[in-house]
Amino acid sequence: MKKPLIWIVLLFSAGILVAEWIKIPLVWLYWSAGTILLALIFFLKRKFLTKLLLSLLVLIWGMIWLNNYRTVPECHIRKFYYQSQKVYALRGWVNSRPEVKENKTSFLFRIEEIADEQRKQICCGEILVMVNGLLPVDYGEELIMECSLHRPFGEYWRRQGIYRVARVKSPDFVRSTGKNKAWPMKRLLFRVKSRIENGFEKNLSPICSGVIEAMTIGEERNVPVKVYKDMVRSGTVHILVVSGSNVGVVGFIIVLLLKIFRVKRKIRFFCCVPLLLAYCFLTGASNPVVRATVMAGVFLFAYFVKRQSNIYNSCAAAALVILILDPGQIRDIGFQLSFASVLAIAYFYPRLKNFLMVDKLKSGILRLPIESCLVSFSAWLGTAGLIALYFRMVSPITVLANLLIVPLASIITLSGFSLLVAQSLSSYPALSFASVNELLVSLLLSLNSLLLQVPHAYFYF
């Protein structure tokens, strides 16, 4: 069997999808897995039967994994019977950075206890809290609040493991116990992130600050709605999310600095990965960042042990790790688009390059833009179908937009990190870098607007 890792991840994914469509009791799945294992012992010398039984075993493993992942204890909030008209008292702690929008404060809340008029009981799980008004709370702070419980609207929150929403009338119904249950390292990273945001907002205009924050530390809340929608239409919205390209830039900077300081090749991996993990948590450990960090870790491992990296095996390894951590990711649009674009580039780009005989071009100045265009076109071929399926939109301008905007976005990311370093040293160099960032972001937005004015740049159906 060629490239077994690819077959493993495909069968494991198929098992997850089957488990979503067909509800099979765990007992039957475990019994089936045990039966297959026994059959493998008897048919080890028969290659075809061994491969077939191993394939079935991986398929069932995916089904078991999803069922176990979704199994929650009896005290979980998901199993708590509630009435939306009643008021409940919750005790727990803030498990995310609070967000303030339209005079409402929202955050994730880790429940430890729930009470009503009749009884008090231990409870676990995470809920989304929405408070009418401004509530000054920090990550990890233990709170006691009075609220009503509701089901979350849509599938998004349920896929994130959030099955209840707590609505609080005003900050007066929330009381702090004075305790903090935060993970110290995560709390430190949140404080660092807040300082970075304050520095950006101090030195940059609101629009530029919002774009730079999104591209460097994954904070998208300050990106203007019009800018975000325009990026969606041109197919370049991925630059406003800390994802593969951003993690790649950070990894490149880390490796380059370690190389400058002459750190040994094998030691660089053990220095680089923890720093990438720290950056992952700093940006909020969102799904795109986690995916990009896992993929970067796989590629870096292959590079530092001097093994030739096979793009398909590396993607399969990264996908398997992500699905083991969260099997629900298989339904995530970002997960599908990430791997579709990488695999499309790996498959189409070399074939298109050979077909057009690009290597025979003697001029390097001519070869570089052609190769860049082929990479962009390959990524578009891999993702156009998914985008049309999910968003009912076709954006032919995406190929040209990515060809022009992605390199500019990489420069802006580097410039943003330079500003970050400069503002931590002194306010004088920070002003110079701030002017450069303003110019680059203005150029990016103007270029994107210009591309959208091209006839039939995008259309919905």
N, C-alpha and C positions, 0 to 999 in steps of 0.2 A: 504494500500500500504506500504510494508516494505521498509525501507531505502528510504524515499521520495527524499532526497537530491541527491541520485545517479540517480534516474529517471529524476529529474529536469535537472541535468547537461548533461545527455544523450540526452534528448529531445532538450535542448538548443543548444547542439553541432550539432544535426541533422538539426536544423533550420538554423544554420550557413552554413552547407554543402549544403543544398538545395538552399539557397540564392546564393551560389557561382555557382551552376550549372544552376539554372533557374532564369532569370531576371524578377522579378515581380515588377510592380510599387508600390511605398510606399503607395500611396492612397488606392490601393486595400488591402494591408496588414493591414493598419489602419482600414479600413472598416470591414475586416474579424475579427480583434481583438475586435472591438466594438460589432459586431453581436454575437460573442461567449460570451462576458461579459453579454449581455442582456439575452442570452439563459441560462446562469448559474443562473441568478436570478429566472427564472421560474422552473428550474429543480434541485434546491438545495437538495430536499428530495430524489432524485433518485441517489443512490450512483454510479451506473455504468456510467450513463450519465454525472454525475458531474466529475468523474475521466477522462472520455474521453474528455470532453470539456476543462478541465484544462490542459490535455496533449497537445491538439491542441493549446491552448493559449500559453504555454511555447514554443512550436515549432515555432509559428509565432513570438513570442518575439525574438527568436534567429535570424530569418530572418530580422526583423525590425532592430535589433541591428547592424547587419553587414552592412545593407544598410545605416544606419545613420552614422556609423563609417567611411565609405568610402565616404560619402558626403563631398565635400569641397566647400568653398565659391568661388564666381565668380572671386575673385582676386588671387586665388591660382595659383602657377606656373604650376600646372598640366593642367590648362585650358588656359595657355598662348600660343598663336600661335607663333612659332619661326621658323627661317630658320638657318640650321646648318652652312651656309657659312657666316652669318652676325656676327658682333661683337656687344655685348650688354654690357652696363655698369650696374653693380649691386651694390646696397648698402645694407648692413646688418651686421650681426655679427657672429663670430665663435661660433658654438654650440657644439663643441667636442674638445678633445685633438688632436692637429695636429700630424700626423704620417709621418715620413720620411722614404722612402724606395726606393732604386735604384735611388737616386738623384731626387726624386719627393716628394712633400709635399701634403698631402691630409687631408681634414677635412670636417665636416658637416657645412653648412652655412645657417643661418636663414635669408631669404630675406625680405627686407622691401620696396625696390623700384627697378624698372627695367626701363632702358631707351635704346632707339636706336637713329638713326639719326633723326627720325621724331617726337617722343613723349617720354614723361616720365610718368610713372604710378605707383600707389601703387601696391605692390605685396606681397604675403605671402607664407608660406610653407618653406620646407627645401630641399636643394640640396647637392650633393656631389661635392666638389671643388677639382680639381687636378691641381697642379702647377708644371711646369717643372723647377726644381731647388729647392734650400733650401730657405724657407720662414719663418723667425722667427716671429711667431704670437702666441698669448695666447688665451685661452678660454675666450669668452666674448668680445674680441676686435672688435670694429666696423671698417669695411673695405669698400673701394670702389674699384671695380676691373673691368677690361675689359676682356671679355672672349667670347667663343662660347659655345652654348648649344647643348646637345645631349641627346639621350635616354640612360638609364643605360643598360649595357649588362646583360642579364639573368633576372631571376625572383627574385633573393635574395633581391636586393635593393628596388624593387617595393613593396615587402612584408613588407619592413621596412618603407614604406611611402615616399621613395625617387624616384621621377619620372623624374628627370633631373640631368645631370652631366654637370658641368661647367669646361671647359678646358682653362687654362691660360698659355700663351706662356712662360712667365718668371716672376720672382718676380717684375720686373720693371713695370708690368701692375697692380700692387696691391698697394694701398695707404691706410695707417691707418689714421683715423680721430682723434685719440688720446682719444677717448671715450671707456668706457668699460661697456657693458650691461649684464655682467654675474650675475647669482644668487650668492650672496656672499658666502653662505654655500658650494655650489658646487665648486666654485673657490678655496675655502680653502681646500676642500678635494682633488682637483687636485694637489694643491701645496704639500700637505702631501704625495700624491702618488709619485710625482716626487722626493721628498726627500728620500722616502723609496727605490725607484729604484736606485737612486745614491748611497745609502748606500750598497745595495746588490751588485751592479756592482763594488764598491770599494773593498769589502771584499771577493768576490767570483770570481771564474773563469767564463768566458763567458757562457759555457754550464750549469754549476751549477746555475749561476745567472738567466739564462733564465728559467730553470725549477722551481726554487724557486719563481720567480716573478709570473709565471703562476699559481702556486699552492696556493699562499698566497693572491695576490692582483689582480689576473685575467688578468695580462699583458702577452699575448701569443706571441707578435711580435718577441721576442728574443729567442724563442724556436727553435733550429736547425730543419731544414726540415726533416732530416733523423730520428731524435728522434721522431718527431711527426708522421711520417709514420709508424715507427716501433710500436708505441703505438696503432695506428689504427689497424694494423694487429693482434696484440695480444688482441684487444678488451679492452684495458685499457686507451684509450685516454681521457676518462672522468676525470682522475686524473689531467690532464693538464688544466682543465677548472674549475674555481671556481663554484662549483655546490652544490648539497645537502650535500655531505660528508664534504666539506670545511666549509659551513655554519653551519653544525652540530658541527664541531670542535670549531668554534668561539662561537656558542651558549653555548656549554658545558663549555668553559673557562669562559664566562661571568657569567653563572649561578653559577659555582663553586666559583668564586671570590665574588659574591654577598652573597653566602651562608657562605663563610669564614668570611665576614664582618657582618654576622648576620642580613642581610636585610630581612624583613618580606616576607613571601611567595608571598602574593598578590601584594606587591610593586615590587617584582623582575620582574614581567611581564612588568610593565610600565617602568622599567629600561632597560630590556633586548631588547625589540622590537625596541626602538629608536636606540640603539647601533647596532643592526642587520641592520637596515635601513641605518645607516651611513656607515657600512661596504659594504652594497649593492651599494651605490653611489660611495664609494671609489674604488670599483672594476669595475666601469663603468656601473653598472646597466644593464648588458647584460641579455638576456632572461633566461639563466640557473640560474643566481644569483637571478633574480626577482622571478622565480618559486620556488627556494629553500627557499627564504626569506618568501614568502607567506605561503608555506607549514610549515616552522618552526614556523611562527606566529600562525597558526592554532593549531599545536600540543602543543605549549607552553601555549596557552590559555586554552586548555583542561587540561593540567597538573596543572597549577597554580590555577584553580578554582576547583581542585580536582574532576574533572569529568573523568570517564573512557573513554579514547579516542578510538573510533571505526575507524580503519585504512581506511575503505572504505568511511565512511562519511567525514573523515578529508581530504582524497584525493579529494573527490567530491567538498567539500567546497573550497579547494585550486584551483582546476581546474575552478570552476565557477568564482572565483575572477579574475583569470588570463584571462579568456575569456571575461569577462566584460571589463577589462582594454584594452585588445587587442584581438578581435575575430579572427584575422588572425593567431594567435598562433596555432590554431587547425591543420594547415597544416605544422607547424614547426616540423622537424624530432626530434629535441631535446625535444620538449614538449611531443611527443608521446613516445619516449624512456624513459623519466623520469618517467611518470606515468605507463608505461608498466612494468618497472623493479620493482617499488614499489608494484604494485598490484600483480605481479607474485610472489614476495617474500611472500606477505600476504596470497596468496591463496595456492601456492604449498608447501612452507616450512613446515607449520604445518602438512600437509597431508603426505609428505615424511618422516617427523620426526616420525609420528605415525606408518607409514607403516614399517619403519626400526626399530621401537621400541628403539629409541635412549635413551629415558628416563629410560629404564631398565638397561642401562650400569652403573655400579657402579663406574667406574673410570672416574673422572672428566677430567683427562689429555687426555683420549681417546675421551670423549664426545665433548670437545671443537673443535678439528679439524674437526670432523664429522659434527657438526652443522654448522661450517663456510663453509664447502664444500657444504652442502645442500643449504645454503643461496646463495652462488655463482651460483650453478646449477639452482636454482629457477629463479634468475635474468636472466641467460642465456636463459632459456626456454621462458621467457616473451619477450625477445628482439631479439632473433635469427631470427625470421620470418621477423621483420621489417628491420633488418640489411641486410638480404639476399635480401629483396625487393628493398631497396633503394641503396645499395652499391654492389649488386651482389657478395657478399662475405660470406663465411661460415668460422668461426674461432673456431674449436673445442677446441683449447688451452685456450680459454677465461676463462673457469671455473677454471682451474688450475692457470692461470695468475692472475685472480682477487683474488683468495684465497691467493696467496703469495704476490702480489704487493700492493693490497689495504691497508692491515695493515701497510706495510712499508711506503706507501704514507701518511697515517695518522700521522705516526711518523715524517716524513719529514715536513709535514705541521706544526706540533707542534714545531719542531726544527727551522723551518723558522720564526715562530712568536717569538720564544725565541731569535733568532738572531736579529730580528727587535727591540725588547725591549733592548737587550744588546748594540746594536750600537747607540741607543739613549742615553745611560748612559755613556759609556766609550768605547774607542777603544780596551782596553786590554781584557775584557771578550768577546768582539765581535770576536776577533781572534780565541778564543777557540770554540765558537759556529760555526764559519765559517768552521773550520776544520771538525767538526762533520757533518755539512751539505754537505761538499764535499764528505766525506766518504759515507754517506747515499745515495746521488744522484748517485754516481759511482756504488754503490751496486744495486740500482734500475735499471739503464741502462744495467748493465752487466747481471742481472737476466732476464730482458726482452729479451735481445739478445739471451741468452741461451735457453729460452723457444721457441723462433721463429725457432731455429735449430731442434726442435723435428719434425720428419717426419709427414707431413700432418697437421702441426700446423694451417695452414690457406690455403684456396684456393679460387680462383675466378671462376665464371661460367658465 
